[in-house]
Each structure stands twice: as structure tokens, then as C-alpha cells.
Amino acid sequence: MNKQGVVRIGFAPLTVVVVMLSVVCTCRTSTSGNLHPLILVPGNGGNQLEAKLSREYKPSSFICESWYPVGKKNKGWFRLWFDSSVILAPFTQCFAERMTLHYHPQLDDYFNTPGVLTRVPHFGSINSLLYLNPRLKHITEYMASLVDSLQKLGYADGETLFGAPYDFRYGLAAEGHPSQVGSKFLKDLKNLIEEASTSNGGKPVILVSHSLGGLFVMQLLIRNPPSWREKFIKHFIALSAPWGGAVDEMFTFASGNTLGVPLVEPLLVRGEQRSSESNLWLLPNPKIFGPQTPIVITPNKTYSAHDMVDFLKDIGFPEGVYPYETRIVPLIGNIPAPHVPVTCIMGTGVRTLETLFYEKGDFDDRPEISYGDGDGTVNLVSLLALQSLWKEEKSQYLKVVKIDGVSHTSILKDEVALNQIVREISAINSHADLDLGLSNVFSG
């Protein structure tokens, strides 16, 4: 099998079943009249974020005073993510405190640090998805290569191609719990889907997500009635979706994660990362990882995904326990099939954190790490989770495509991966994927 292999297996979970012919179109050109509108939904940290400071803002040090950064847009807005000053130690703390969320037990929801206002620029457009910082295109490219490939198919920003950036620090909560920011994003995304469809002659929409964006899209689908999904959703393509969370998140909570940004001290950003509602959502799902899989090992205790409450307490984050137990556990307990066509494309064969060993039991230290299969960020068992969750859903179209050697983020740039994504979208636009509503497909 070459780098990108496709193997069909009969009825089963997440990769859609087959039984029908799946035609793959490799052409790179298409007329816009044949295109279904397409909306890109980014992952965690996958779009620009802006902030403004009010009089309520109380900086932790003189360097973080409201005059920093000096250069601001009209009315005081400035780039919060991604700003290159985060790599300089004096400013790392400023960045962290401005990004930090706060859970309010009485209101049962998350909020910004007092005095910090945030906004997501360019909702509806792909502008804030191309580069996290347009002044640093070479090192902050995100979806620029993918968008270029889509434009070669004939897609045009604001006409047939749209972007749905969001404040990725916020997540969603189980039914009965407020999640003001995350819920507003779902409402805005739903409106964008309807507007994109209406402006394109009523054609249903293709949703293409990356990473965390896939979890938001799935929640949107299962929270809306079948009649709405049938009318407005043509196909859902999930790239590198962490359906069952990731071991990498336990590393982040325990010791802080620089996410590859050079010179950043991980302990300076650990508190901010722990405060993120979406990071709590991305912790390993007990249903997917199981009680017998050791993830974090210390001299005194071993933690699996079923020991998350003890883990959060023992790393010094007991305030995370209540929102995890009440808001997250019920949310991740089940992912029902949305009964719209779903294609999952993922990288495999990349060293991915699997087990963390803290020799002295000190979570401030960097652990020894053992690795397993995945895309370098998300473990393979999580990437493939829909196959097990939907194994009895014979009416759910699910196709899984694995691409060897492609990492979590390079799936948006790698030539082989981009060619595969384009082929899937071309097939959808040519109606080659239709009439598979009673089929399930697996590719690997």
C-alpha cells in the first residue's frame, strides 16, 4: 500500500461503509456552478484572536500594564493570538493572564479575565484561518495551503468558500449547563450554513473541520433535528479529529505545553492552559481509552482515563474537578451518529505521546515519555473512535482515510494529504458519494 491507501471493509463505524461504488475524482478544476458551498472550521489555536483591555484590567506586573502592546488598532484592539512577543519571558506572563479563563461555580460557566475583552475577527471569511499572524506567514501558516487547493477547484471566499473561526479557549457543556460563548458559536455557525446554502441556490453545505473543530461540528449536527441536517448538510469531512481526546492533554495539564513555540517556559503557560474549557474537553475519554490503559505513571500512583478526578487533584488543579465531572463527562459519554455522510481523514504512523513517567512524582518536572501510533498529537485510538462508537449504526455513512506519516497539523499542508482532501471534495461535488445513506465505508 502506498502512502495513501484505501481499503474498503463492509458495514462498520466511522469510515463509511461501502457496498457502493465510490468514485474518486482527481481533477483540480471545477466550475463554481457545480460546487456545493464549503465552510472551514479550524482547530484549537487555528485562527486569530484579538483583545482589548478595559479599566477593570489589573495587570500582575508593570510590564503587563494596559499600554502594552504599544501598537493597537482603532479603539484599542490588538492581536492576542498569535503574537510573537509571547516567546519573550517578560511578556509570556502577560499573554497567559490575558488568555486565562475563569470558571464561575455559581453561574456554572467560563469567563474572560476581568478587564480583558476578546473578539474573533473575520467570521464568515477564511481571512483569519490562513495565517495566525499575517506578518509572520512563513512560521504561522495554518490553512493557506488548503485554501489554495480549494481555490484551484473554483472555490471563492465569501461566495462558495467560508470560514468559521471562534474563540477556541471556550468549549461546550453537557445539556443543562450554560456555555454562553460556545453555544453562541454553534448558533453563528448554523446561521452561516443556512446563509451559505441560500446564497448558492439552496445547495447543502460541505463542512470541513480540523482537530477540535470536528467536535464542535459534531455537536452542531446532533443538536439539530434530522430535517435541518438533511436540508443543509451535504457532507462532513473531519481532519485529524480527536474524537476521544488525547494523552497530549494530560501532559499539558500536568506540566504545561509550549506547543512548539520556542523559548517559552511551559510552567508560565500551564495555569492558562489548565483554565481553558476546550482543553478540559480534550482530556482522554474514559470510554475510548479504557480503565486498563496507564497514561500517567508516578512512584505512588498510576492514572488511566478513568482516574481523571484524582489526576486533576494530584497535579494541583482541584478546581477543575467539578466542571469536569458535571459539564464534560456527560458531554463525552456518547457521540450519537448524525446520519449525514461523514469522512474522517487522518495521519498515522507518527510518534504520539502514549505514557508519561514522572520518576519523582513531581509534575513540575518534564516526564519521560513512551510513544505509540497517532498523528503526533492525537492517539490512533481517538482518531478511530467513531468506528467503535458507531459499530451498530449500519445506516450511518462513515469513511476513514489514513495517510501514513502525516502529522496533526501537516495534514493541512502535505501534498499527499491535500490531494486526498481535494479528491474527496471533488467526489462529493460530482455526487459520487451520494445514495450511500444505507451504507458504511472504511478506508485505511
N, C-alpha and C positions, 0 to 999 in steps of 0.2 A: 504494500500500500504506500502511496506517495505521501507527501506532507499533508495533503488534504484528502482524506479518504472518505468515502460514503458507503456505508453498508446498511442495507435495509433489513429489518427484522420484523416481523409481524406485529400483532397488536401489543401495545405497551404504553408506558408512560410518556414522559416528556418528549420524546422525539417523535414525532408523529407517525403514526402508523402507516402503513402503507397501503398495500393492496391495490394501490392505483399507481398509475403511471405518473412519475414526477419528471417533468421536462425541465431541463436546465438551460437557460438562455445565456450565452456568453457574450452577447453583443454589448457594445459600450455606447451605442447611440439609440435614442428613442425620441419620438416626438412627444411634446408635452401633452398632447391630446390623449395619449394612451396611458398617461401616468396617473396613478392614484396619489392624492396628496400624502406627504410623508412628514411626520413630526419626530424630531430627535429629542430624546430625554437623557440628559447627562447623568454621570455618576457622582459619587461623593467627592467634592472638590473640583467638579468638572465644569464650572462656569464662574464668571467673575462675580464678585460681591463687593458692594460699596457701603460705606458707613459715614455717619455724621455724628458729631458729639454735641450734646446739649449741656446746659448749666448743671444738670444733675450728675454729670460725669465726674467721678472722684478718682483721679489717677493715683496709682500706687507709688509713683516716684516723679521727680521733677522732669525727667526725660520724657515721661508719658503725658505731659501737660497737653491741653487741648490745642495748643499751637502746632503740635506735631501730628501729621506731617505738615510742613510749611505750605507746600503747594496743594491747593484744594480747588475743586470745581465750584461753580456757581452755588451759592447758598451753603457752602461748607462741606460738600460731599467729597470723599476721597476713596481711592482704591484700598479695600481691605484684603481682598484675596484676588490674585496673588500679588503681593508687594515684596520686592526684593530685599527691603530692609529687614525682613524677618530673619535673615541669616546673621544679622549683627546682634550680638548678645544683649546690648542695652535695649534694643528695640524688640527683641523676641518677647520679652515680658509684656511690652505694650500691646503687641499683636495678640498675645494669649489672653490678656484680660479683656480685650475688646471683642474677641471671638467667643468668650466663655458664655455658656447658657446657665440659667439658674432654675431649678425645679421648685415650684411653689406648692407645698403639700396641701394647703387649704384650697387653692384654686385648681390643683391637680393638672398643672400644665407647665410648660417651659417658657422662659422669657429671656430677653437680652440682659446684659449687664446694665444697670440703671445709667441713663445718660448716653447710651450707645444706640443710635438708630441705624438700621440696616435696610438695604434695598437691593433687589436683583435687577440689573439693567437689561434692557433689550428683550423683554419677554415677548415671544412670538417670532422672534428673528433668530438666526443662527449666529449673530454677531458675537455674543459673549461666550459661545462654545468653541470658537475657532482657536483662540489663544487665551490663556489665563491672564496674560499681560501682553497686549499688543506691542509694547516696547521691547519685549524680550521674546520675540517669536520663536527663535531657534530653540530655546530651552523650556518654553511654556506652551508649545503646540499641544492642542488636545484633539479636536475633531476636524482640523483644517484639511487633512488628507482625505478623510471620509467624505467631507462636504465636496471636495474637489471631484472625487469619484462620482458622487451623486449628480453634480452639475454636468458631468460628461454624459450622463444618461438623459439630460434635459431638464433636471430639476432647477428651479429658480427660487431664491429666497423671497419669502413673502407672497409667492404665487402658488407654487406646488410644494415648497420646502419651508418648514417652520421649526423653530426651536422652543423648548420649554425649560429654560433654566429655573432654578429655585434655590432657596436658602437651605443648602444641604446639611446644615447643622441640625435642623429640626427633622423629626421623623413623624410617624403616625402612632396612634394608640389603639388598643382594642375597643370594641363597641362599648359605649357607656362612659368613655373617658374623653375629655376635651383634648384637642390637638389643633389649636387655632391656626398656626402657621401651616402645618402640613395639610390640614383639611382645606384651607384656602387654596393651596397649590393644586390639590385634586380638582377643586371647583374651577380654577382657572384653566387647567389642562382640559377638562371636559368641555368648557366653552370654546377653547382653541380648536379642539377636534371638530366640534359642530360647525364652527365658522369656516375651518379649512374645507370641510366636506361641502358646505353650502356654496362657497366661492368656487368650487370645482364641479359644479353641476350635480351635486348630491352624491358624488363618489365616496365610498367609505375610505377611511384613512389607514395607512400603514404606520404603525408605531415602531420606532427603532430606539431601544434603550441601551445604555451601558451601565454595568455594575448596579449600584444602588438604585438607579433609575428604573431598573426592571422590577424592583419590589414596589415602587410607587405605582407603576403602570398596572401591575397585577392587582393591587388594592383597588385602583380605579375600576378595573374591569369587574371584579367580584362584588363591588359595592353598587353597581348599576344594574338595572334589570336586563334580562336577555333581549328584550325588544330594542333597547338602546344599543346594546352591543351589536346586534345583527344589522342595525341600520347604519351605524357609524364606524365600525371597526372591520377593516378588510383582513388585516394580519398583524400579529405582534412578533417582532424579531427582538430577542433579548441577547445582548452580547455580554459575556462574562458575568452573568447574573449570580450573585451569592445567595441562592435560594435558602440555604441552611446556615448562613453566616460564615464566619471564617476564624480559624485559630489565630490569625494575624491580629484580630481584635483583642484577644486575651493578652497578647504581647503588648498592644497599645495601652490597655488599661493597667497592666502591671508595671510597665517600665517606661512608657512613653515611646512615641514612634516619630522619627524625623521624616518619614515618607520620602526618603531620598534627597531631601533638601540639605545641602552641605552646610557644615559649621554650626548647625542648630543643636543645642543641648537638649536631649529628649526630656529630661526632668522638668525643664522650663515650660514645656508644652503639654506635659502629662495631665495636669489638672484641667486644662481647657479641653483636651481630648476626652477625658472622663465625663465632662459635663455635656458632651454632645448627645442629644437624644437619638440621632441616627446611629451613632456608634454603639449605643446600648442595644439597638435593634439588630445590629450586625454581629453580636456575640454568637458563638456556635449554638445552633438549635439542638436541644436535647433529643428531639425526635429524630434528627438526622445523624448526629454523631454518636448517640447511644451512651449508656451508662458504663460500659466496659472499656471505653476508649480513653486512656490517660492523655491529658493535654498539658497540664502544668504539674511538674513534679518538684517537691521540696523534700528536705530530710524528714520533715514531720508529717507531710500530707501530700496526697495525690488528688488532683482535681480533674473531673470529667465535665462534660457539658451539663451534667445533672447536678453538679456541685457549685453552680454559679453563685448562689446566695452566699455560701461560705467563702468562695473566691473573692467576691466583692468586699466582704467584711475584712478578710485577711490581708488584702492589699491596701487597706486603709481607706476604702470608699464605701462605708456603710450607708451613706445617704443615697446610693444607687440601688439599694435592695428593694425599697418599696415601689418605686416606679418600674423596676424590672419585673417584679412579681405581679403587679397589678395591671400594668399597661402593655408590657412586652410579651410575657409568657402566653397570655391568651391570644395575642396577635399572631404569634408564630406557631401556635398549636396546630393550625390547619391551613392549607392553601388549596381551596376547592378549585376544580377545573372551571375556567371561564367559558368554555365551549365557543371559543373563537380560535382560529388557527394560530398555533404558537411554534416558532422556530427558535431553538437555542443554539447559538454559535459560541464556541469557547476554545481557549487554548489549553493544551495539556502538555505533559512531559517537561514542565518547568519546576525546578526545586521550590517547594512551598512549605512554609512552617507547618510542622505537624505536632511536635512535642517540645516543650520548654523545660529545661532543667535549671533550677535555682539551687546551686550547690550549697550555699549558706542560708538559704531561705530568706534572703534579703531581696525584695522586689525592686530596690533602687539599683541593684547591680544588673548588668547585662547577662542574660541567661545563655547557657549552652543550648544549641538548637539541633534537633534532628528534623530531617526534611522528608516529605513524601510527594505524591503527584498532585498536580494542580496547575494553575496558571501563574504561579509566583506570588499571588495574593490570596486567591480563593482555592480552598481544597477541592479535589476532584469530587468527593462525596457530596459536597454542597452544590457544585456546578451541575451535577447529575440528579439532584434531589427530586426533581419533578417526575423522573422515571419511577421512583419508588412511591411517591405520594399519589400519583395518578395511575397506578398499575391496573386498577379496576375500571378506569374511565375509558371504556372502549369507544365512546363517541367523541373523545377529545383528540383533535389532530395535534400531534406533537412530533416535531422533528428535531433531532440533536445532531449537530455537526461539530466534530472535534478537529482541531488544527494543531498538529504536533509542533512544539517548540515556540508557540506564540504566547507572549505574556499577557497579563491582565490589561495593560494599557497599550501595548504594541498592536493589539488586535485592531486598533483604530488607525494604524499606520502601515502595518506589514502588508506587502504587496499581495501575498497569497491570501491573507485574510480579507483584504479589501476586494479582491477578485471574487471570493466566495460570497461576501455580503452583496456585491453587485449582482451576482448570478441569482441569488435568492430573490432580490427585489425585482429583477427583470422577469423572473418566472412568475412572480405574483402579479405584476403588471400585464403579463401576457395571458393571465388566467390559467396558467398551467398548474397552479396549486389548488384550484377550485374543485368542487364536487368531491372533496375528501372528508366531508363532515363526519362520516361514519368510519373513518379510518385513523390508524395511528401509525406514525412513521419513526423509525430510528435510524440515525446515521452515526457513524463513528469512524 
